[in-house]
Amino acid sequence: MTRGVIDVLTVVEHSLVEQGTKWVKREIRQRCNAAGVPYSKTKWRGFWNYFKRTWLDQYDVSVWNVFGLSNELIARTNNPIERFNREINDRFPKSRPSMTTFVGVIKTLSAEYLRRLADVSRGRSRRVVPANFPSDLDDDSDDDEPLATEQPSDNSSNEEDEDTMNAII
């Protein structure tokens, strides 16, 4: 998935998620058109119904939207051990550090995490710059004619089109 389309919804201000969703729908249609990928209103309507039912109605936006949280405290993987492993590997100058280097790095990491946690409770975490969406967005993505020719829904999928689509969104 290309950054900057659907994933934008996870980092916009909570009150802008609805407007952000409209922007995402428009952006997907435009990118499909630009790439010559057929846009299937039926399939996208199904996805957006699922998204609304699951991620807007069933769960509160604050559960999945990380706006306002310090970037340093947000795990960008679903496995916290992977995140920590990546962070700790970035700190060591070589793959087999001496005991002194190892202890020093662990001590520094521990102090940084304690400071970050204290900053959150004291309200000193960094503010995230809010997203700016055009104010004139209409949610017309499911109502009007597709920008590219729509494929009939036959439950078979063209892997090449899906790969291109995944690159777009």
Secondary structure, 3 states (H helix, E strand, C coil): CCCCCHHHHHCCCHHHHHHHHHHHHHHHHHHHHHHCCCCCHHHHHHHHHHHHHHHHHHCCHHHHCCCCCCHHHCCCCCCHHHHHHHHHHHHCCCCCCCHHHHHHHHHHHHHHHHHHHHHHHCCCCCCCCCCCCCCCCCCCCCCCCCCCCCCCCCCCCCHHHHHHHHHHC
